[in-house]
Amino acid sequence: MREITLTVSTDPESGWLVASWDDPVHGGGITTQADSLDQLQREIVDAVRCYFDEGELPERARLHFQDDPSLSVLEPA
């Protein structure tokens, strides 16, 4: 596996960032959290290294921010 994508959302109670990934092959997965994006990135690297065996470690962990805003660039009809 070359890459995994973790979904990042904000916990409504604590305001912390939560990242999660479900393993489609073996079940289980990764969930980690932190109070800042910098800390979350460090937590993700640590969690990915702990989850995968040597030789199976993905090259990248992509972050998908669930709460990202989007803008329409098209004029209304």
HELIX and SHEET records of a PDB file:
HELIX    1   1 LEU A   37  TYR A   51  1                                  15    
SHEET    1   A 4 GLY A  29  ALA A  34  0                                        
SHEET    2   A 4 LEU A  17  ASP A  22 -1                                        
SHEET    3   A 4 GLU A   3  THR A  10 -1                                        
SHEET    4   A 4 ARG A  60  PHE A  65  1                                        
END                                                                             
